[in-house]
Amino acid sequence: MAKFDDSLVAVTSRSFSTNQFLVKKLKESYPNVSLNLTGKTLKDNELVKFLANADKAIVGIEIIDKDILDQLPKLKLISKYGVGLNNLDLDECKKRNIQIKFQPGSNKQSVAEFTLLLMLNSLRQVHNNKTEIIEGNWTQAKGQELKGKKIGIIGFGNIGSCLVGLLKPFGNKILFFDERKFSSAEIDKFNDKNLKQASISEVLSTSDIVSIHIPLNSGTKNMINKNAFRQMKESIILINTSRGGIVDEVELYKFLKNNNLAFASFDVFEHEPAFKSPLLELDNFFASSHRASLTDQGIESMGIAAINGLGD
């Protein structure tokens, strides 16, 4: 990392900007810093105004597209805070010689643990229990165990493979789909005889729980669509801690509406904040507000990776 770089570094991420440890570490090498302390995700004119004088930027989920870049002639480098580059127009950045720095897997443990949490909650559905008690309803609804369930993982990168380790004590049969063909030796390294690479069709049709861990791009947009839902069990549990837009939310709504045995738990939506999503009206849908990576440890890991990415 460069020492005492006089570039103006603008940090758009809210969680980075309010983390005293990360801000201190950043200022040790980059004393000229602008932080997003508005408490909200910046977009459009607010984002342009915030980044207008920046030479370098640490960017989280903010959308940096052609229209934004057209108004930021000084910007020379973007270091990604977190994983996923779908919010950055990489082609336009390349045209402008804007460097993109990115460290995959910086939040894998936090997201994998949150995915496990959503699996367990989907099986036991305890998220409303405290409210029921307060309202005088001492419910004792039955749930299901995770043990014995067949798990399907779509995307076997840093997070998908980390999830396998967390699931090992439960003894699940795990099928994973990935565009890259893994060798037997690579799979054997997980020391799990129940782990197998499979086709997307086999993952969708035979799994009790399907968890999504792929990036959003033109090839994965609405990948989980009407045809995919037709292949799933009526009692499927679908987990998405990856990116909104991978699942066709209109078709998901129809599927859940017509299959009350199915359940979905999403940390991400195509349009966020998702205050008006029809999915929130369904009893067999649970949502969290894009917070899978937000642990103290995950934030620090992502933050340090983003700081390191500022160096040339």
C-alpha positions in Angstrom: 0.0 0.0 0.0 1.3 3.4 -0.9 2.2 5.7 2.0 0.8 9.2 2.2 -0.9 9.2 -1.2 -2.4 12.7 -1.7 -5.2 11.5 -3.9 -8.7 12.4 -2.8 -10.3 9.1 -1.9 -14.1 9.1 -1.7 -15.8 6.3 0.2 -19.4 5.8 -0.9 -20.1 2.8 1.4 -22.1 3.7 4.5 -20.8 0.8 6.6 -17.1 1.6 5.7 -17.6 5.3 6.3 -18.9 4.7 9.8 -16.3 2.1 10.8 -13.7 3.9 12.9 -11.1 1.1 12.5 -11.4 1.2 8.7 -11.4 5.0 8.5 -8.3 5.1 10.7 -6.5 2.5 8.5 -7.4 4.3 5.3 -6.2 7.7 6.6 -2.9 6.2 7.6 -2.0 6.1 3.9 -4.6 8.4 2.3 -5.1 11.4 4.5 -7.3 13.2 2.0 -10.6 11.3 2.4 -14.3 12.0 1.9 -16.8 9.7 3.7 -20.5 9.1 3.1 -22.0 9.9 6.4 -25.5 10.6 5.1 -26.9 7.2 6.3 -28.2 6.4 2.8 -27.1 4.8 -0.4 -26.1 7.5 -2.8 -27.4 7.6 -6.4 -27.8 9.8 -9.4 -26.9 13.5 -8.8 -26.0 12.9 -5.1 -23.5 10.3 -6.1 -22.0 12.4 -8.9 -21.7 15.4 -6.5 -20.0 13.2 -3.8 -17.5 11.7 -6.3 -16.9 14.8 -8.4 -13.5 15.7 -7.1 -12.3 12.2 -6.3 -9.2 10.6 -7.8 -10.0 7.2 -6.3 -13.1 5.7 -4.9 -14.1 2.9 -2.6 -17.5 1.7 -3.8 -20.0 -0.7 -2.3 -23.4 -1.3 -3.9 -23.8 2.1 -5.6 -24.5 2.0 -9.3 -21.6 3.5 -11.4 -22.9 3.5 -15.0 -22.0 5.5 -18.1 -24.1 8.5 -17.1 -22.3 8.7 -13.8 -18.9 8.2 -15.3 -19.5 10.9 -18.0 -19.6 13.4 -15.1 -16.5 12.1 -13.3 -13.5 13.0 -15.5 -11.1 13.0 -12.5 -11.8 9.5 -11.4 -8.9 7.1 -12.1 -9.5 4.1 -9.8 -12.4 2.2 -8.2 -11.7 -0.2 -5.4 -14.6 -2.5 -4.7 -15.9 -2.9 -1.2 -17.5 -6.3 -1.0 -18.0 -8.8 -3.8 -19.9 -8.6 -7.1 -19.1 -6.1 -9.9 -22.6 -6.0 -11.4 -23.1 -2.4 -10.2 -20.1 -1.1 -12.2 -20.1 -0.6 -15.9 -16.8 -2.3 -16.6 -16.7 -1.6 -20.3 -17.1 2.1 -19.7 -14.5 2.1 -17.0 -12.1 0.4 -19.4 -12.8 3.0 -22.1 -11.8 5.7 -19.6 -8.8 3.8 -18.3 -10.3 3.7 -14.8 -8.7 0.8 -12.9 -11.0 -1.6 -11.1 -9.6 -3.3 -8.0 -11.4 -6.3 -6.6 -10.6 -9.1 -4.1 -13.0 -12.0 -4.4 -14.0 -13.9 -1.2 -13.4 -11.1 1.3 -16.8 -11.7 2.8 -17.2 -15.4 2.3 -17.4 -16.5 5.9 -20.1 -13.9 6.8 -22.3 -14.7 3.8 -21.9 -18.4 4.2 -22.9 -18.3 7.8 -25.9 -16.0 7.0 -26.9 -18.5 4.3 -26.9 -21.3 6.9 -29.0 -19.1 9.2 -31.6 -18.6 6.4 -31.7 -22.4 5.8 -32.4 -23.1 9.4 -34.9 -20.4 9.8 -36.7 -21.5 6.6 -37.0 -25.0 8.1 -38.2 -23.8 11.5 -39.8 -20.5 10.6 -39.3 -18.8 14.0 -38.9 -15.3 12.7 -42.3 -14.2 13.8 -42.5 -16.1 17.0 -41.6 -13.3 19.4 -44.4 -11.1 17.8 -46.8 -14.0 18.3 -45.9 -14.3 22.0 -46.3 -10.6 22.5 -49.8 -10.8 20.9 -50.7 -13.6 23.3 -50.4 -16.5 20.8 -48.3 -19.3 22.3 -47.8 -21.2 19.0 -46.0 -24.5 18.8 -45.8 -25.0 15.1 -43.6 -27.9 13.9 -40.6 -27.4 11.7 -38.0 -29.6 10.0 -34.4 -30.6 10.6 -31.6 -29.7 8.3 -30.1 -33.1 8.8 -31.0 -35.4 5.9 -31.9 -32.7 3.5 -30.4 -32.7 0.0 -28.8 -29.3 -0.6 -28.3 -27.8 -4.0 -25.7 -25.0 -4.4 -25.7 -22.9 -7.6 -22.2 -21.4 -7.9 -19.2 -23.1 -6.3 -16.9 -20.1 -5.8 -15.6 -18.7 -2.5 -19.0 -18.5 -0.7 -20.6 -21.7 -2.2 -17.5 -23.8 -1.3 -17.3 -22.2 2.2 -20.9 -23.2 2.8 -20.0 -26.8 2.2 -17.7 -26.7 5.2 -20.4 -25.2 7.4 -22.9 -27.9 6.3 -20.5 -30.9 7.0 -21.8 -31.6 10.5 -25.3 -32.0 9.2 -24.3 -34.9 6.8 -26.2 -33.5 3.9 -25.9 -34.8 0.3 -24.7 -31.8 -1.6 -25.0 -31.2 -5.3 -23.4 -28.2 -6.8 -23.6 -26.6 -10.2 -20.9 -24.5 -11.6 -19.9 -23.6 -15.2 -16.3 -24.7 -14.4 -15.8 -28.4 -14.4 -14.1 -29.5 -11.1 -11.7 -32.4 -11.2 -12.2 -35.4 -8.8 -9.0 -34.3 -7.0 -10.5 -30.8 -6.4 -13.7 -32.2 -5.0 -11.8 -34.8 -2.9 -10.1 -31.9 -1.1 -13.4 -31.2 0.7 -13.2 -34.6 2.3 -16.9 -35.0 1.9 -18.2 -38.2 0.2 -21.6 -36.6 -0.1 -20.4 -33.8 -2.4 -21.0 -34.0 -6.1 -21.0 -31.7 -9.1 -24.2 -31.9 -11.1 -26.1 -30.3 -13.9 -28.3 -27.3 -13.2 -31.3 -29.5 -14.0 -30.4 -32.2 -11.5 -29.7 -29.6 -8.8 -33.1 -27.9 -9.3 -35.2 -31.1 -9.6 -33.7 -33.2 -6.8 -32.7 -30.7 -4.0 -34.8 -30.0 -0.9 -33.0 -26.6 -0.5 -31.3 -24.6 -3.3 -28.9 -21.8 -2.4 -27.7 -19.3 -5.0 -24.1 -18.1 -5.1 -23.3 -16.7 -8.5 -22.6 -13.2 -9.8 -25.3 -11.2 -11.7 -24.4 -10.7 -15.3 -26.1 -11.0 -18.7 -25.8 -14.7 -18.6 -27.3 -15.1 -15.1 -30.1 -12.5 -15.3 -33.4 -14.2 -14.5 -31.6 -17.6 -14.5 -34.1 -18.9 -12.0 -37.2 -18.4 -14.2 -40.5 -20.1 -14.9 -38.8 -23.1 -16.4 -36.5 -23.5 -13.4 -39.5 -23.3 -11.0 -41.2 -26.0 -13.0 -38.3 -28.3 -12.2 -38.3 -27.7 -8.5 -40.1 -29.7 -5.8 -43.3 -28.2 -4.6 -41.7 -28.1 -1.1 -38.5 -26.4 -2.2 -36.7 -23.9 0.0 -34.9 -21.3 -2.1 -32.2 -19.1 -0.6 -30.6 -16.1 -2.3 -27.8 -14.2 -0.6 -26.1 -13.5 -4.0 -27.7 -10.8 -6.1 -31.1 -9.6 -6.9 -32.1 -10.2 -10.6 -30.8 -13.7 -10.8 -34.3 -14.9 -9.8 -37.3 -13.7 -11.8 -39.2 -12.2 -8.9 -42.5 -12.1 -10.8 -42.3 -15.9 -11.4 -41.1 -16.5 -7.9 -44.2 -14.7 -6.6 -46.5 -16.9 -8.8 -44.7 -20.1 -7.7 -44.9 -19.3 -4.0 -48.5 -18.1 -4.2 -49.5 -21.5 -5.8 -47.2 -23.7 -3.6 -47.8 -23.1 0.0 -45.3 -25.9 0.9 -42.5 -24.0 -0.8 -40.5 -21.3 1.1 -38.0 -18.6 -0.1 -35.6 -16.5 2.0 -33.9 -13.6 0.2 -31.3 -11.2 1.3 -31.2 -9.4 -2.1 -33.8 -8.0 -4.5 -33.6 -6.8 -8.1 -34.6 -3.3 -6.9 -33.5 -2.1 -3.5 -34.7 -1.0 -1.1 -37.6 -3.4 -1.8 -40.2 -1.8 0.4 -43.0 -2.3 -2.2 -42.1 -5.9 -3.3 -45.2 -8.0 -3.6 -43.2 -10.9 -2.2 -43.3 -9.3 1.2 -47.1 -10.0 1.3 -46.5 -13.8 1.2 -46.4 -15.9 4.4 -44.0 -18.3 2.7 -41.4 -15.7 1.9 -38.8 -14.2 4.3 -36.6 -11.2 3.6 -33.6 -9.4 5.1 -32.2 -6.1 3.9 -29.0 -7.0 2.0 -27.0 -7.7 5.2 -25.5 -11.1 4.8 -21.9 -9.7 4.7 -22.5 -7.3 7.5 -20.6 -8.7 10.5 -17.8 -6.8 12.3 -15.4 -9.3 10.9 -16.9 -9.2 7.4 -16.8 -5.4 7.2 -13.2 -5.3 8.3 -12.2 -8.0 5.8 -14.0 -6.2 2.9 -12.6 -2.8 4.1 -9.0 -3.9 4.3 -9.3 -5.5 0.9 -10.7 -2.2 -0.5 -8.0 -0.1 1.1 -5.3 -2.4 -0.3 -6.9 -2.1 -3.8 -6.3 1.7 -3.8 -2.6 1.1 -4.4 -1.3 1.1 -8.0 
